[in-house]
């Protein structure tokens, strides 16, 4: 009986994480020579995981997703905190044409991030 329950318990624990995974989850380089293992620091990388954007000394919950009509893009309300401050802004995320990167558009700013190789944290 124990052998039957182990896979069931594992699947039950893993399923919510898989359902929460978003289309933009991954680790992305801020610059061409950025260190993929260095997340959230200047010159490092950013990470998106299960609806949270981890940027440089800040993080944002990605809420209220809206598909952008006619585009492969999603508009989010970003509920952010960092350096003892909290703020809310809108941001649009869209994969690059080769699917190996990400465009992130904030009001007045466009960032292009390259996807780190598989196995990056």
MOPAC internal coordinates of N, CA, C and O (Angstrom, degrees):
PM7 1SCF
backbone

  N    0.0000 0     0.00 0     0.00 0    0    0    0
  C    1.4406 1     0.00 0     0.00 0    1    0    0
  C    1.5407 1   111.36 1     0.00 0    2    1    0
  O    1.2310 1   120.44 1   142.12 1    3    2    1
  N    1.3342 1   116.77 1   -37.88 1    3    2    1
  C    1.4546 1   120.10 1   179.60 1    5    3    2
  C    1.5217 1   111.26 1   -61.99 1    6    5    3
  O    1.2310 1   120.46 1   142.32 1    7    6    5
  N    1.3399 1   116.72 1   -37.68 1    7    6    5
  C    1.4673 1   120.13 1  -178.67 1    9    7    6
  C    1.5247 1   111.20 1   -66.04 1   10    9    7
  O    1.2310 1   120.18 1   149.16 1   11   10    9
  N    1.3146 1   117.26 1   -30.84 1   11   10    9
  C    1.4558 1   120.94 1   178.76 1   13   11   10
  C    1.5307 1   111.16 1   -74.93 1   14   13   11
  O    1.2310 1   120.07 1   142.50 1   15   14   13
  N    1.3154 1   117.47 1   -37.50 1   15   14   13
  C    1.4532 1   121.63 1  -176.17 1   17   15   14
  C    1.5312 1   113.37 1   -74.75 1   18   17   15
  O    1.2310 1   119.85 1   148.77 1   19   18   17
  N    1.3159 1   117.90 1   -31.23 1   19   18   17
  C    1.4649 1   120.42 1  -176.98 1   21   19   18
  C    1.5288 1   112.14 1   -57.68 1   22   21   19
  O    1.2310 1   118.83 1   128.82 1   23   22   21
  N    1.3443 1   119.83 1   -51.18 1   23   22   21
  C    1.4739 1   118.93 1   178.19 1   25   23   22
  C    1.5293 1   112.56 1   -63.22 1   26   25   23
  O    1.2310 1   120.67 1   145.29 1   27   26   25
  N    1.3341 1   116.32 1   -34.71 1   27   26   25
  C    1.4576 1   120.18 1   179.52 1   29   27   26
  C    1.5271 1   111.04 1   -65.57 1   30   29   27
  O    1.2310 1   120.25 1   136.10 1   31   30   29
  N    1.3260 1   117.13 1   -43.90 1   31   30   29
  C    1.4578 1   121.70 1   178.11 1   33   31   30
  C    1.5238 1   109.77 1   -64.45 1   34   33   31
  O    1.2310 1   119.98 1   137.01 1   35   34   33
  N    1.3301 1   117.65 1   -42.99 1   35   34   33
  C    1.4693 1   121.68 1   178.89 1   37   35   34
  C    1.5258 1   110.66 1   -60.91 1   38   37   35
  O    1.2310 1   120.21 1   133.59 1   39   38   37
  N    1.3180 1   117.19 1   -46.41 1   39   38   37
  C    1.4627 1   121.35 1  -179.62 1   41   39   38
  C    1.5199 1   111.06 1   -64.21 1   42   41   39
  O    1.2310 1   120.13 1   141.72 1   43   42   41
  N    1.3124 1   117.36 1   -38.28 1   43   42   41
  C    1.4600 1   121.64 1   179.20 1   45   43   42
  C    1.5188 1   110.94 1   -64.98 1   46   45   43
  O    1.2310 1   119.76 1   143.61 1   47   46   45
  N    1.3117 1   118.07 1   -36.39 1   47   46   45
  C    1.4696 1   121.67 1   178.48 1   49   47   46
  C    1.5226 1   111.45 1   -76.00 1   50   49   47
  O    1.2310 1   119.82 1   145.00 1   51   50   49
  N    1.3184 1   117.96 1   -35.00 1   51   50   49
  C    1.4544 1   122.17 1  -176.27 1   53   51   50
  C    1.5258 1   112.59 1   -79.72 1   54   53   51
  O    1.2310 1   119.69 1   146.18 1   55   54   53
  N    1.3085 1   118.20 1   -33.82 1   55   54   53
  C    1.4571 1   122.08 1  -175.08 1   57   55   54
  C    1.5267 1   113.32 1   -57.14 1   58   57   55
  O    1.2310 1   118.15 1   132.60 1   59   58   57
  N    1.3469 1   121.14 1   -47.40 1   59   58   57
  C    1.4657 1   118.75 1   178.85 1   61   59   58
  C    1.5244 1   113.26 1   -59.39 1   62   61   59
  O    1.2310 1   119.76 1   142.70 1   63   62   61
  N    1.3191 1   118.06 1   -37.30 1   63   62   61
  C    1.4645 1   120.58 1   178.76 1   65   63   62
  C    1.5242 1   110.86 1   -64.96 1   66   65   63
  O    1.2310 1   120.16 1   140.73 1   67   66   65
  N    1.3209 1   117.30 1   -39.27 1   67   66   65
  C    1.4608 1   120.44 1   178.72 1   69   67   66
  C    1.5188 1   111.22 1   -68.22 1   70   69   67
  O    1.2310 1   120.39 1   142.75 1   71   70   69
  N    1.3272 1   116.87 1   -37.25 1   71   70   69
  C    1.4507 1   119.84 1   179.75 1   73   71   70
  C    1.5244 1   112.07 1   -69.84 1   74   73   71
  O    1.2310 1   119.99 1   150.87 1   75   74   73
  N    1.3220 1   117.62 1   -29.13 1   75   74   73
  C    1.4537 1   121.61 1  -179.35 1   77   75   74
  C    1.5286 1   112.71 1   -82.62 1   78   77   75
  O    1.2310 1   120.20 1   163.09 1   79   78   77
  N    1.3212 1   117.22 1   -16.91 1   79   78   77
  C    1.4615 1   120.29 1  -178.68 1   81   79   78
  C    1.5255 1   109.04 1   -59.71 1   82   81   79
  O    1.2310 1   121.19 1   -44.50 1   83   82   81
  N    1.3240 1   115.33 1   135.50 1   83   82   81
  C    1.4533 1   119.77 1  -178.16 1   85   83   82
  C    1.5120 1   111.87 1  -101.85 1   86   85   83
  O    1.2310 1   120.48 1   -11.17 1   87   86   85
  N    1.3246 1   116.69 1   168.83 1   87   86   85
  C    1.4627 1   120.72 1  -177.67 1   89   87   86
  C    1.5258 1   113.65 1   -68.56 1   90   89   87
  O    1.2310 1   120.02 1   164.89 1   91   90   89
  N    1.3333 1   117.57 1   -15.11 1   91   90   89
  C    1.4560 1   120.47 1  -177.34 1   93   91   90
  C    1.5215 1   112.37 1  -110.07 1   94   93   91
  O    1.2310 1   119.84 1  -172.42 1   95   94   93
  N    1.3325 1   117.91 1     7.58 1   95   94   93
  C    1.4607 1   120.55 1  -178.94 1   97   95   94
  C    1.5204 1   110.89 1   -57.64 1   98   97   95
  O    1.2310 1   120.96 1   -44.40 1   99   98   97
  N    1.3213 1   115.77 1   135.60 1   99   98   97
  C    1.4481 1   121.07 1   178.54 1  101   99   98
  C    1.5192 1   111.07 1   157.01 1  102  101   99
  O    1.2310 1   121.28 1    -2.44 1  103  102  101
  N    1.3165 1   115.15 1   177.56 1  103  102  101
  C    1.4618 1   122.82 1   176.46 1  105  103  102
  C    1.5237 1   106.55 1  -110.78 1  106  105  103
  O    1.2310 1   121.05 1   -49.07 1  107  106  105
  N    1.3263 1   115.59 1   130.93 1  107  106  105
  C    1.4572 1   121.83 1  -174.62 1  109  107  106
  C    1.5247 1   110.76 1  -126.42 1  110  109  107
  O    1.2310 1   120.65 1   -40.62 1  111  110  109
  N    1.3308 1   116.36 1   139.38 1  111  110  109
  C    1.4671 1   122.10 1   176.76 1  113  111  110
  C    1.5282 1   110.13 1   -77.49 1  114  113  111
  O    1.2310 1   120.96 1   -41.85 1  115  114  113
  N    1.3438 1   115.76 1   138.15 1  115  114  113
  C    1.4592 1   119.78 1   174.89 1  117  115  114
  C    1.5220 1   111.43 1   -79.00 1  118  117  115
  O    1.2310 1   120.58 1   149.79 1  119  118  117
  N    1.3257 1   116.50 1   -30.21 1  119  118  117
  C    1.4641 1   122.57 1   177.53 1  121  119  118
  C    1.5276 1   107.73 1  -137.37 1  122  121  119
  O    1.2310 1   120.48 1   -12.18 1  123  122  121
  N    1.3202 1   116.69 1   167.82 1  123  122  121
  C    1.4624 1   120.84 1  -176.28 1  125  123  122
  C    1.5235 1   113.17 1   -60.11 1  126  125  123
  O    1.2310 1   120.03 1   147.74 1  127  126  125
  N    1.3262 1   117.54 1   -32.26 1  127  126  125
  C    1.4664 1   119.78 1  -177.58 1  129  127  126
  C    1.5304 1   112.47 1  -106.52 1  130  129  127
  O    1.2310 1   119.89 1  -161.12 1  131  130  129
  N    1.3220 1   117.82 1    18.88 1  131  130  129
  C    1.4688 1   121.66 1  -179.44 1  133  131  130
  C    1.5288 1   110.88 1   -67.55 1  134  133  131
  O    1.2310 1   121.12 1   -32.28 1  135  134  133
  N    1.3048 1   115.47 1   147.72 1  135  134  133
  C    1.4629 1   122.81 1   177.93 1  137  135  134
  C    1.5341 1   108.88 1   -82.91 1  138  137  135
  O    1.2310 1   120.47 1   -61.25 1  139  138  137
  N    1.3256 1   116.71 1   118.75 1  139  138  137
  C    1.4698 1   120.97 1  -177.85 1  141  139  138
  C    1.5292 1   112.17 1   -65.06 1  142  141  139
  O    1.2310 1   119.78 1   149.80 1  143  142  141
  N    1.3047 1   118.03 1   -30.20 1  143  142  141
  C    1.4624 1   121.03 1  -178.10 1  145  143  142
  C    1.5259 1   112.71 1   -78.58 1  146  145  143
  O    1.2310 1   120.18 1   167.09 1  147  146  145
  N    1.3136 1   117.26 1   -12.91 1  147  146  145
  C    1.4657 1   121.95 1  -177.73 1  149  147  146
  C    1.5328 1   108.36 1   -99.77 1  150  149  147
  O    1.2310 1   120.80 1   -89.85 1  151  150  149
  N    1.3289 1   116.08 1    90.15 1  151  150  149
  C    1.4613 1   121.75 1  -174.87 1  153  151  150
  C    1.5245 1   109.99 1   -97.25 1  154  153  151
  O    1.2310 1   120.85 1   -47.51 1  155  154  153
  N    1.3278 1   115.98 1   132.49 1  155  154  153
  C    1.4483 1   121.12 1   174.34 1  157  155  154
  C    1.5079 1   115.42 1    85.59 1  158  157  155
  O    1.2310 1   119.92 1  -165.55 1  159  158  157
  N    1.3188 1   117.77 1    14.45 1  159  158  157
  C    1.4673 1   121.27 1   179.55 1  161  159  158
  C    1.5292 1   108.70 1  -124.02 1  162  161  159
  O    1.2310 1   120.93 1   -26.04 1  163  162  161
  N    1.3190 1   115.83 1   153.96 1  163  162  161
  C    1.4622 1   119.70 1   175.72 1  165  163  162
  C    1.5288 1   109.29 1   -55.02 1  166  165  163
  O    1.2310 1   120.49 1   -46.70 1  167  166  165
  N    1.3144 1   116.68 1   133.30 1  167  166  165
  C    1.4551 1   121.11 1   179.15 1  169  167  166
  C    1.5117 1   114.08 1    80.29 1  170  169  167
  O    1.2310 1   120.68 1  -177.41 1  171  170  169
  N    1.3127 1   116.31 1     2.59 1  171  170  169
  C    1.4612 1   120.40 1   179.99 1  173  171  170
  C    1.5136 1   111.39 1  -103.10 1  174  173  171
  O    1.2310 1   121.31 1    41.22 1  175  174  173
  N    1.3009 1   115.10 1  -138.78 1  175  174  173
  C    1.4595 1   121.57 1  -176.99 1  177  175  174
  C    1.5199 1   110.35 1  -126.69 1  178  177  175
  O    1.2310 1   121.57 1   -12.71 1  179  178  177
  N    1.3164 1   114.60 1   167.29 1  179  178  177
  C    1.4570 1   121.47 1   173.17 1  181  179  178
  C    1.5295 1   107.01 1  -113.56 1  182  181  179
  O    1.2310 1   121.01 1   -18.41 1  183  182  181
  N    1.3192 1   115.66 1   161.59 1  183  182  181
  C    1.4631 1   119.11 1   179.43 1  185  183  182
  C    1.5142 1   109.03 1  -137.13 1  186  185  183
  O    1.2310 1   121.25 1   -37.18 1  187  186  185
  N    1.3202 1   115.22 1   142.82 1  187  186  185
  C    1.4557 1   122.07 1   171.22 1  189  187  186
  C    1.5199 1   106.09 1  -121.19 1  190  189  187
  O    1.2310 1   121.08 1   -55.35 1  191  190  189
  N    1.3262 1   115.54 1   124.65 1  191  190  189
  C    1.4648 1   120.32 1  -179.31 1  193  191  190
  C    1.5169 1   109.39 1  -146.77 1  194  193  191
  O    1.2310 1   121.23 1   -53.47 1  195  194  193
  N    1.3304 1   115.25 1   126.53 1  195  194  193
  C    1.4655 1   123.36 1   176.42 1  197  195  194
  C    1.5211 1   113.13 1    42.84 1  198  197  195
  O    1.2310 1   121.08 1  -129.95 1  199  198  197
  N    1.3259 1   115.54 1    50.05 1  199  198  197
  C    1.4501 1   120.82 1   173.95 1  201  199  198
  C    1.5136 1   116.11 1    80.97 1  202  201  199
  O    1.2310 1   119.99 1  -163.53 1  203  202  201
  N    1.3275 1   117.62 1    16.47 1  203  202  201
  C    1.4589 1   120.89 1   176.50 1  205  203  202
  C    1.5242 1   109.12 1  -127.69 1  206  205  203
  O    1.2310 1   121.24 1   -50.77 1  207  206  205
  N    1.3322 1   115.23 1   129.23 1  207  206  205
  C    1.4488 1   122.97 1   175.67 1  209  207  206
  C    1.5204 1   107.64 1   -96.62 1  210  209  207
  O    1.2310 1   120.60 1   -57.95 1  211  210  209
  N    1.3373 1   116.46 1   122.05 1  211  210  209
  C    1.4628 1   122.67 1   177.85 1  213  211  210
  C    1.5186 1   107.61 1  -105.56 1  214  213  211
  O    1.2310 1   120.70 1   -74.32 1  215  214  213
  N    1.3400 1   116.26 1   105.68 1  215  214  213
  C    1.4567 1   122.01 1  -178.94 1  217  215  214
  C    1.5195 1   110.72 1  -105.38 1  218  217  215
  O    1.2310 1   120.96 1    19.41 1  219  218  217
  N    1.3178 1   115.77 1  -160.59 1  219  218  217
  C    1.4606 1   121.56 1  -178.97 1  221  219  218
  C    1.5319 1   108.91 1   -75.47 1  222  221  219
  O    1.2310 1   120.52 1   -69.64 1  223  222  221
  N    1.3038 1   116.61 1   110.36 1  223  222  221
  C    1.4598 1   125.20 1   179.04 1  225  223  222
  C    1.5198 1   112.94 1    53.08 1  226  225  223
  O    1.2310 1   120.41 1  -146.13 1  227  226  225
  N    1.3370 1   116.83 1    33.87 1  227  226  225
  C    1.4543 1   121.95 1   177.42 1  229  227  226
  C    1.5077 1   109.77 1  -160.81 1  230  229  227
  O    1.2310 1   121.19 1   -17.73 1  231  230  229
  N    1.3154 1   115.33 1   162.27 1  231  230  229
  C    1.4520 1   119.81 1   172.83 1  233  231  230
  C    1.5218 1   108.57 1  -144.84 1  234  233  231
  O    1.2310 1   121.33 1   -26.74 1  235  234  233
  N    1.3347 1   115.06 1   153.26 1  235  234  233
  C    1.4612 1   120.95 1  -177.36 1  237  235  234
  C    1.5234 1   109.85 1  -134.59 1  238  237  235
  O    1.2310 1   121.14 1   -47.11 1  239  238  237
  N    1.3036 1   115.42 1   132.89 1  239  238  237
  C    1.4626 1   120.18 1   169.02 1  241  239  238
  C    1.5175 1   106.79 1   -79.41 1  242  241  239
  O    1.2310 1   120.52 1   -51.70 1  243  242  241
  N    1.3253 1   116.61 1   128.30 1  243  242  241
  C    1.4601 1   122.72 1  -177.92 1  245  243  242
  C    1.5274 1   107.43 1   -93.87 1  246  245  243
  O    1.2310 1   120.55 1   -77.45 1  247  246  245
  N    1.3387 1   116.55 1   102.55 1  247  246  245
  C    1.4627 1   120.65 1  -173.62 1  249  247  246
  C    1.5204 1   110.91 1  -116.98 1  250  249  247
  O    1.2310 1   121.18 1   -11.18 1  251  250  249
  N    1.3080 1   115.34 1   168.82 1  251  250  249
  C    1.4628 1   124.56 1   175.51 1  253  251  250
  C    1.5285 1   113.19 1    48.67 1  254  253  251
  O    1.2310 1   119.72 1  -124.04 1  255  254  253
  N    1.3372 1   118.13 1    55.96 1  255  254  253
  C    1.4719 1   120.07 1  -179.63 1  257  255  254
  C    1.5309 1   111.68 1   -65.17 1  258  257  255
  O    1.2310 1   121.17 1   -41.72 1  259  258  257
  N    1.3332 1   115.37 1   138.28 1  259  258  257
  C    1.4579 1   122.39 1   177.04 1  261  259  258
  C    1.5209 1   107.41 1  -131.37 1  262  261  259
  O    1.2310 1   120.14 1   -57.53 1  263  262  261
  N    1.3203 1   117.34 1   122.47 1  263  262  261
  C    1.4586 1   120.50 1   175.32 1  265  263  262
  C    1.5245 1   108.74 1   -67.27 1  266  265  263
  O    1.2310 1   120.38 1   -44.42 1  267  266  265
  N    1.3149 1   116.88 1   135.58 1  267  266  265
  C    1.4560 1   121.94 1   178.92 1  269  267  266
  C    1.5264 1   107.70 1   -85.94 1  270  269  267
  O    1.2310 1   120.86 1   -59.23 1  271  270  269
  N    1.2994 1   115.97 1   120.77 1  271  270  269
  C    1.4581 1   122.34 1  -176.08 1  273  271  270
  C    1.5271 1   111.37 1   -58.57 1  274  273  271
  O    1.2310 1   120.81 1   -51.01 1  275  274  273
  N    1.3266 1   116.05 1   128.99 1  275  274  273
  C    1.4572 1   121.50 1   176.60 1  277  275  274
  C    1.5179 1   114.81 1    78.28 1  278  277  275
  O    1.2310 1   120.15 1  -174.74 1  279  278  277
  N    1.3274 1   117.31 1     5.26 1  279  278  277
  C    1.4668 1   120.83 1  -179.33 1  281  279  278
  C    1.5263 1   109.31 1  -134.60 1  282  281  279
  O    1.2310 1   120.57 1   -25.12 1  283  282  281
  N    1.3083 1   116.52 1   154.88 1  283  282  281
  C    1.4508 1   121.92 1   172.08 1  285  283  282
  C    1.5285 1   106.93 1   -88.41 1  286  285  283
  O    1.2310 1   120.61 1  -110.32 1  287  286  285
  N    1.3381 1   116.44 1    69.68 1  287  286  285
  C    1.4616 1   121.78 1  -174.11 1  289  287  286
  C    1.5257 1   109.49 1  -147.70 1  290  289  287
  O    1.2310 1   121.40 1   -22.04 1  291  290  289
  N    1.3229 1   114.93 1   157.96 1  291  290  289
  C    1.4588 1   121.55 1   179.24 1  293  291  290
  C    1.5190 1   108.83 1  -133.67 1  294  293  291
  O    1.2310 1   120.93 1   -46.06 1  295  294  293
  N    1.3197 1   115.83 1   133.94 1  295  294  293
  C    1.4549 1   122.56 1   176.29 1  297  295  294
  C    1.5287 1   107.97 1   -99.76 1  298  297  295
  O    1.2310 1   120.86 1   -51.36 1  299  298  297
  N    1.3311 1   115.97 1   128.64 1  299  298  297
  C    1.4668 1   121.47 1  -178.11 1  301  299  298
  C    1.5240 1   110.41 1  -120.30 1  302  301  299
  O    1.2310 1   121.12 1   -27.59 1  303  302  301
  N    1.3212 1   115.46 1   152.41 1  303  302  301
  C    1.4546 1   121.58 1   163.19 1  305  303  302
  C    1.5132 1   105.43 1   -90.98 1  306  305  303
  O    1.2310 1   120.63 1   -58.03 1  307  306  305
  N    1.3200 1   116.41 1   121.97 1  307  306  305
  C    1.4631 1   122.03 1  -177.22 1  309  307  306
  C    1.5240 1   108.57 1  -101.53 1  310  309  307
  O    1.2310 1   120.72 1   -66.98 1  311  310  309
  N    1.3215 1   116.23 1   113.02 1  311  310  309
  C    1.4662 1   122.22 1   177.60 1  313  311  310
  C    1.5238 1   106.70 1   -97.15 1  314  313  311
  O    1.2310 1   120.81 1   -78.36 1  315  314  313
  N    1.3229 1   116.05 1   101.64 1  315  314  313
  C    1.4601 1   122.59 1  -166.77 1  317  315  314
  C    1.5213 1   113.29 1  -108.18 1  318  317  315
  O    1.2310 1   121.91 1   -24.83 1  319  318  317
  N    1.3382 1   113.96 1   155.17 1  319  318  317
  C    1.4640 1   121.09 1   172.82 1  321  319  318
  C    1.5192 1   108.02 1  -149.36 1  322  321  319
  O    1.2310 1   121.80 1   -32.73 1  323  322  321
  N    1.3301 1   114.15 1   147.27 1  323  322  321
  C    1.4536 1   120.97 1   178.37 1  325  323  322
  C    1.5101 1   110.38 1   171.17 1  326  325  323
  O    1.2310 1   121.10 1   -31.79 1  327  326  325
  N    1.3114 1   115.50 1   148.21 1  327  326  325
  C    1.4619 1   121.94 1   179.65 1  329  327  326
  C    1.5315 1   111.47 1    49.06 1  330  329  327
  O    1.2310 1   121.14 1  -133.01 1  331  330  329
  N    1.3396 1   115.42 1    46.99 1  331  330  329
  C    1.4720 1   123.99 1   177.01 1  333  331  330
  C    1.5230 1   113.73 1    61.34 1  334  333  331
  O    1.2310 1   119.73 1  -152.92 1  335  334  333
  N    1.3178 1   118.12 1    27.08 1  335  334  333
  C    1.4601 1   122.28 1   177.26 1  337  335  334
  C    1.5234 1   109.72 1  -130.59 1  338  337  335
  O    1.2310 1   120.92 1   -22.69 1  339  338  337
  N    1.3287 1   115.85 1   157.31 1  339  338  337
  C    1.4568 1   122.53 1   174.18 1  341  339  338
  C    1.5180 1   108.27 1  -132.32 1  342  341  339
  O    1.2310 1   120.20 1   -37.53 1  343  342  341
  N    1.3443 1   117.23 1   142.47 1  343  342  341
  C    1.4467 1   121.43 1   179.38 1  345  343  342
  C    1.5159 1   109.05 1  -156.56 1  346  345  343
  O    1.2310 1   121.30 1   -16.18 1  347  346  345
  N    1.3146 1   115.12 1   163.82 1  347  346  345
  C    1.4625 1   122.14 1   178.45 1  349  347  346
  C    1.5175 1   108.08 1  -129.30 1  350  349  347
  O    1.2310 1   120.76 1   -47.79 1  351  350  349
  N    1.3198 1   116.15 1   132.21 1  351  350  349
  C    1.4628 1   122.38 1   176.80 1  353  351  350
  C    1.5125 1   108.66 1  -143.57 1  354  353  351
  O    1.2310 1   120.67 1   -10.57 1  355  354  353
  N    1.3190 1   116.33 1   169.43 1  355  354  353
  C    1.4584 1   121.79 1   175.48 1  357  355  354
  C    1.5274 1   107.71 1  -104.14 1  358  357  355
  O    1.2310 1   121.22 1   -34.14 1  359  358  357
  N    1.3236 1   115.26 1   145.86 1  359  358  357
  C    1.4645 1   121.10 1   176.89 1  361  359  358
  C    1.5256 1   108.63 1  -144.80 1  362  361  359
  O    1.2310 1   121.22 1   -36.35 1  363  362  361
  N    1.3232 1   115.28 1   143.65 1  363  362  361
  C    1.4531 1   120.91 1   176.58 1  365  363  362
  C    1.5214 1   108.63 1  -109.38 1  366  365  363
  O    1.2310 1   120.79 1   -46.59 1  367  366  365
  N    1.3239 1   116.10 1   133.41 1  367  366  365
  C    1.4595 1   122.23 1   177.86 1  369  367  366
  C    1.5156 1   108.85 1  -116.35 1  370  369  367
  O    1.2310 1   121.30 1   -38.95 1  371  370  369
  N    1.3282 1   115.13 1   141.05 1  371  370  369
  C    1.4600 1   121.22 1  -178.13 1  373  371  370
  C    1.5247 1   108.74 1  -152.92 1  374  373  371
  O    1.2310 1   120.00 1   -46.31 1  375  374  373
  N    1.3275 1   117.61 1   133.69 1  375  374  373
  C    1.4661 1   118.46 1   177.42 1  377  375  374
  C    1.5275 1   110.84 1   -69.44 1  378  377  375
  O    1.2310 1   121.00 1   -28.69 1  379  378  377
  N    1.3399 1   115.70 1   151.31 1  379  378  377
  C    1.4599 1   120.26 1   174.49 1  381  379  378
  C    1.5276 1   108.49 1   -69.02 1  382  381  379
  O    1.2310 1   119.82 1   -19.22 1  383  382  381
  N    1.3296 1   117.95 1   160.78 1  383  382  381
  C    1.4629 1   120.08 1  -177.61 1  385  383  382
  C    1.5388 1   114.24 1   -55.40 1  386  385  383
  O    1.2310 1   120.16 1   147.60 1  387  386  385
  N    1.3349 1   117.30 1   -32.40 1  387  386  385
  C    1.4681 1   119.89 1  -179.20 1  389  387  386
  C    1.5297 1   112.77 1   -87.85 1  390  389  387
  O    1.2310 1   120.36 1  -177.78 1  391  390  389
  N    1.3310 1   116.92 1     2.22 1  391  390  389
  C    1.4642 1   123.26 1  -179.80 1  393  391  390
  C    1.5284 1   113.02 1    63.74 1  394  393  391
  O    1.2310 1   119.94 1  -163.98 1  395  394  393
  N    1.3218 1   117.72 1    16.02 1  395  394  393
  C    1.4611 1   122.21 1  -179.38 1  397  395  394
  C    1.5260 1   112.61 1  -107.56 1  398  397  395
  O    1.2310 1   120.96 1  -164.68 1  399  398  397
  N    1.3254 1   115.77 1    15.32 1  399  398  397
  C    1.4519 1   119.81 1  -179.54 1  401  399  398
  C    1.5038 1   111.07 1  -163.40 1  402  401  399
  O    1.2310 1   121.31 1     8.10 1  403  402  401
  N    1.3174 1   115.10 1  -171.90 1  403  402  401
  C    1.4469 1   121.49 1  -173.30 1  405  403  402
  C    1.5229 1   109.91 1  -144.77 1  406  405  403
  O    1.2310 1   120.66 1   -45.79 1  407  406  405
  N    1.3265 1   116.33 1   134.21 1  407  406  405
  C    1.4487 1   121.63 1   167.68 1  409  407  406
  C    1.5247 1   107.05 1   -95.92 1  410  409  407
  O    1.2310 1   120.42 1   -47.50 1  411  410  409
  N    1.3163 1   116.80 1   132.50 1  411  410  409
  C    1.4589 1   121.40 1   174.75 1  413  411  410
  C    1.5177 1   107.20 1  -125.97 1  414  413  411
  O    1.2310 1   121.04 1   -62.44 1  415  414  413
  N    1.3336 1   115.62 1   117.56 1  415  414  413
  C    1.4543 1   121.11 1  -175.23 1  417  415  414
  C    1.5250 1   109.16 1  -112.14 1  418  417  415
  O    1.2310 1   120.61 1   -62.80 1  419  418  417
  N    1.3178 1   116.44 1   117.20 1  419  418  417
  C    1.4605 1   123.51 1   172.68 1  421  419  418
  C    1.5186 1   105.69 1  -107.37 1  422  421  419
  O    1.2310 1   119.25 1   -13.71 1  423  422  421
  N    1.3036 1   119.04 1   166.29 1  423  422  421
  C    1.4528 1   122.28 1  -179.43 1  425  423  422
  C    1.5272 1   110.53 1   -56.22 1  426  425  423
  O    1.2310 1   120.79 1   -73.48 1  427  426  425
  N    1.3229 1   116.10 1   106.52 1  427  426  425
  C    1.4598 1   120.90 1   177.79 1  429  427  426
  C    1.5188 1   115.25 1    90.72 1  430  429  427
  O    1.2310 1   119.42 1   176.65 1  431  430  429
  N    1.3346 1   118.72 1    -3.35 1  431  430  429
  C    1.4649 1   121.42 1  -177.16 1  433  431  430
  C    1.5270 1   110.28 1  -134.98 1  434  433  431
  O    1.2310 1   121.17 1   -37.65 1  435  434  433
  N    1.3322 1   115.37 1   142.35 1  435  434  433
  C    1.4623 1   121.50 1   173.52 1  437  435  434
  C    1.5146 1   107.72 1  -127.59 1  438  437  435
  O    1.2310 1   120.61 1   -53.79 1  439  438  437
  N    1.3145 1   116.44 1   126.21 1  439  438  437
  C    1.4611 1   122.03 1   177.68 1  441  439  438
  C    1.5216 1   108.24 1  -114.70 1  442  441  439
  O    1.2310 1   120.55 1   -38.83 1  443  442  441
  N    1.3254 1   116.56 1   141.17 1  443  442  441
  C    1.4581 1   122.14 1   175.14 1  445  443  442
  C    1.5178 1   106.97 1  -119.54 1  446  445  443
  O    1.2310 1   120.95 1   -59.94 1  447  446  445
  N    1.3076 1   115.78 1   120.06 1  447  446  445
  C    1.4620 1   122.25 1  -178.82 1  449  447  446
  C    1.5220 1   109.39 1  -115.30 1  450  449  447
  O    1.2310 1   120.64 1   -38.69 1  451  450  449
  N    1.3407 1   116.38 1   141.31 1  451  450  449
  C    1.4610 1   122.30 1   175.37 1  453  451  450
  C    1.5199 1   108.84 1   -96.46 1  454  453  451
  O    1.2310 1   120.49 1   -42.07 1  455  454  453
  N    1.3014 1   116.67 1   137.93 1  455  454  453
  C    1.4477 1   122.03 1   178.76 1  457  455  454
  C    1.5236 1   110.11 1   -68.19 1  458  457  455
  O    1.2310 1   120.50 1   -48.29 1  459  458  457
  N    1.3268 1   116.65 1   131.71 1  459  458  457
  C    1.4637 1   120.41 1   176.40 1  461  459  458
  C    1.5204 1   109.09 1   -72.40 1  462  461  459
  O    1.2310 1   120.27 1   -23.67 1  463  462  461
  N    1.3318 1   117.10 1   156.33 1  463  462  461
  C    1.4726 1   119.96 1  -179.91 1  465  463  462
  C    1.5274 1   111.20 1   -61.37 1  466  465  463
  O    1.2310 1   121.41 1   -24.03 1  467  466  465
  N    1.3246 1   114.90 1   155.97 1  467  466  465
  C    1.4714 1   120.13 1   175.37 1  469  467  466
  C    1.5212 1   109.45 1   -52.92 1  470  469  467
  O    1.2310 1   121.55 1   -36.28 1  471  470  469
  N    1.3106 1   114.64 1   143.72 1  471  470  469
  C    1.4582 1   119.13 1   179.03 1  473  471  470
  C    1.5076 1   113.55 1    95.77 1  474  473  471
  O    1.2310 1   120.30 1   171.63 1  475  474  473
  N    1.3467 1   117.03 1    -8.37 1  475  474  473
  C    1.4674 1   118.98 1   176.31 1  477  475  474
  C    1.5233 1   108.25 1   -69.58 1  478  477  475
  O    1.2310 1   120.17 1   -28.99 1  479  478  477
  N    1.3173 1   117.29 1   151.01 1  479  478  477
  C    1.4726 1   119.67 1  -176.78 1  481  479  478
  C    1.5037 1   113.43 1   -58.18 1  482  481  479
  O    1.2310 1   120.10 1   180.00 1  483  482  481

